């Protein structure tokens, strides 16, 4: 696939994400993912090996923007309507996700390495607190990447698109590159 087709595919995938918006609006990033500077930073991060899942229940924030490898699971039905770590109510039809390492407000691409399907999520909660798991997804997002309720978990790559920094800015991550989170950087 040519570089132009990758750019078009990313634009289509991230159309609601690529526009600047208030940080309170999930799924939006405050920079142009197609800018040369953002693409160069994303390529640099994508060349680095993925980080492994954090073990145990501790929260270890990673603001680097590097990809993470592990397993995805999805929230149990009983979480519907419960308050997430960011104060919002959980909705299985939304694009929320839980991570022990990505800061709240991170926009990320999650790619199922078995199906190649990708979804864009916003980290709004903490978890999963099971060793080996990297991210918890809503039921609708799990379906979008081909994770069904019988399997329960799937191997994934989580590539941050935009990562909130302590000073309030957003840093581009490896997921700002065109294509799925598993894609190798061009060039």
C-alpha positions as CSV (number, residue, x, y, z in Angstrom):
1,X,0.0,0.0,0.0
2,X,1.4,3.4,-0.9
3,X,2.1,6.1,1.6
4,X,-0.7,8.2,0.2
5,X,-3.2,5.4,0.8
6,X,-1.9,5.0,4.4
7,X,-2.4,8.7,4.9
8,X,-6.0,8.5,3.5
9,X,-6.8,5.4,5.7
10,X,-5.5,7.2,8.8
11,X,-7.5,10.3,8.0
12,X,-10.6,8.2,7.6
13,X,-9.9,6.3,10.8
14,X,-9.2,9.4,12.8
15,X,-11.5,11.9,11.2
16,X,-13.2,12.7,14.5
17,X,-9.9,12.5,16.3
18,X,-7.6,14.7,14.2
19,X,-9.3,18.0,14.9
20,X,-8.4,20.3,17.8
21,X,-10.9,20.1,20.7
22,X,-11.2,20.8,24.4
23,X,-9.4,18.1,26.5
24,X,-12.8,17.4,28.0
25,X,-14.1,15.9,24.7
26,X,-13.0,12.3,24.5
27,X,-11.4,11.0,21.3
28,X,-10.0,14.4,20.2
29,X,-6.4,15.6,19.9
30,X,-5.2,19.2,19.9
31,X,-2.7,18.9,17.0
32,X,-2.7,17.9,13.4
33,X,-1.7,14.3,13.1
34,X,-0.6,14.8,9.5
35,X,2.0,17.5,10.3
36,X,5.6,16.6,9.5
37,X,6.8,17.2,13.0
38,X,4.1,14.9,14.5
39,X,4.8,12.2,12.0
40,X,8.5,12.3,12.6
41,X,8.0,12.0,16.4
42,X,5.5,9.2,15.8
43,X,8.0,7.3,13.6
44,X,10.7,7.7,16.2
45,X,8.5,6.2,18.9
46,X,7.1,3.4,16.6
47,X,10.7,2.2,15.9
48,X,11.1,1.4,19.6
49,X,10.0,-2.0,20.9
50,X,6.6,-2.2,22.6
51,X,6.5,-2.0,26.4
52,X,5.3,-5.0,28.3
53,X,2.2,-4.9,30.6
54,X,2.7,-3.7,34.2
55,X,2.2,-6.5,36.8
56,X,0.1,-6.1,39.9
57,X,-2.4,-3.4,40.9
58,X,0.0,-0.4,40.9
59,X,-0.6,2.5,38.5
60,X,2.7,3.4,36.7
61,X,2.0,6.3,34.3
62,X,3.9,6.2,31.0
63,X,3.8,9.5,29.2
64,X,6.4,8.5,26.5
65,X,3.9,7.7,23.7
66,X,5.5,4.3,23.1
67,X,3.4,1.3,21.9
68,X,2.4,-1.3,24.5
69,X,1.9,-5.0,23.9
70,X,-0.3,-7.2,25.9
71,X,-3.9,-8.5,26.1
72,X,-7.1,-6.7,25.9
73,X,-10.2,-7.6,27.8
74,X,-13.6,-5.9,28.1
75,X,-15.6,-4.6,31.0
76,X,-18.2,-6.8,32.7
77,X,-21.8,-5.8,32.1
78,X,-22.1,-4.7,35.8
79,X,-19.9,-1.7,35.1
80,X,-22.6,0.0,33.0
81,X,-23.4,3.4,34.5
82,X,-20.7,3.2,37.2
83,X,-18.3,6.1,37.7
84,X,-14.9,5.8,36.0
85,X,-11.7,7.3,37.3
86,X,-12.2,10.5,35.4
87,X,-15.7,11.0,37.0
88,X,-17.8,10.2,33.9
89,X,-20.3,7.4,33.8
90,X,-19.3,4.2,32.0
91,X,-21.2,3.3,28.8
92,X,-20.6,0.0,27.0
93,X,-21.6,1.7,23.7
94,X,-18.8,4.3,24.1
95,X,-15.1,4.3,23.2
96,X,-13.7,4.4,26.8
97,X,-10.8,2.3,27.9
98,X,-9.0,1.5,31.1
99,X,-5.2,1.4,31.5
100,X,-2.8,1.1,34.4
101,X,0.0,3.0,32.5
102,X,-1.5,5.5,30.1
103,X,-2.6,8.8,31.6
104,X,-6.3,9.6,31.8
105,X,-7.2,11.4,28.6
106,X,-4.8,9.5,26.3
107,X,-6.2,8.9,22.9
108,X,-4.9,5.5,21.5
109,X,-5.3,3.1,18.7
110,X,-5.9,-0.5,19.8
111,X,-5.1,-3.2,17.2
112,X,-6.0,-6.9,17.7
113,X,-2.9,-8.7,16.4
114,X,-5.0,-11.8,15.5
115,X,-7.6,-10.0,13.4
116,X,-5.7,-6.8,12.3
117,X,-8.8,-4.7,13.3
118,X,-8.2,-1.4,15.0
119,X,-10.3,1.0,17.1
120,X,-9.5,4.4,18.6
121,X,-10.2,4.8,22.3
122,X,-9.8,7.3,25.1
123,X,-8.4,6.2,28.4
124,X,-10.9,7.3,31.0
125,X,-10.5,4.6,33.7
126,X,-7.9,2.6,35.6
127,X,-7.3,-1.2,35.2
128,X,-7.3,-3.9,34.1
129,X,-5.9,-5.4,37.3
130,X,-5.1,-8.8,35.9
131,X,-1.5,-9.6,35.1
132,X,-0.7,-9.7,31.4
133,X,-3.6,-7.4,30.4
134,X,-2.8,-4.1,29.0
135,X,-6.2,-2.5,28.4
136,X,-9.9,-3.0,29.2
137,X,-12.4,-2.0,26.5
138,X,-16.1,-1.3,26.2
139,X,-18.2,-4.1,24.6
140,X,-18.7,-2.0,21.4
141,X,-14.9,-1.4,21.1
142,X,-14.2,-5.1,21.8
143,X,-16.5,-6.1,19.0
144,X,-15.0,-3.5,16.7
145,X,-11.5,-5.1,17.0
146,X,-12.9,-8.7,16.7
147,X,-12.8,-9.6,20.4
148,X,-15.8,-11.7,21.2
149,X,-17.3,-12.7,24.6
150,X,-16.3,-16.3,24.1
151,X,-12.6,-15.6,23.8
152,X,-12.7,-12.9,26.5
153,X,-9.2,-11.7,25.8
154,X,-7.1,-10.9,22.7
155,X,-3.5,-10.0,22.0
156,X,-3.2,-6.3,21.2
157,X,-0.8,-3.5,20.5
158,X,-1.9,-0.2,22.1
159,X,-0.4,2.8,20.3
160,X,-1.0,6.2,21.9
161,X,-2.0,8.9,19.4
162,X,-2.0,11.8,21.9
163,X,-0.7,11.6,25.5
164,X,-1.5,14.3,28.1
165,X,1.7,15.8,29.7
166,X,2.0,17.2,33.3
167,X,2.1,20.8,31.9
168,X,-1.3,20.3,30.2
169,X,0.1,19.9,26.7
170,X,-0.5,16.8,24.6
171,X,2.4,14.8,23.1
172,X,2.1,12.8,19.9
173,X,2.6,9.1,20.3
174,X,3.5,6.2,18.0
175,X,-0.2,5.8,17.1
176,X,-0.2,9.1,15.2
177,X,1.3,7.1,12.3
178,X,-1.1,6.0,9.5
179,X,-2.4,2.5,9.7
180,X,-3.0,0.0,12.6
181,X,-1.0,0.2,15.8
182,X,1.0,-2.8,14.6
183,X,2.2,-1.0,11.4
184,X,5.9,-0.5,11.0
185,X,7.0,3.2,10.5
186,X,7.6,4.1,6.8
187,X,11.1,5.0,5.8
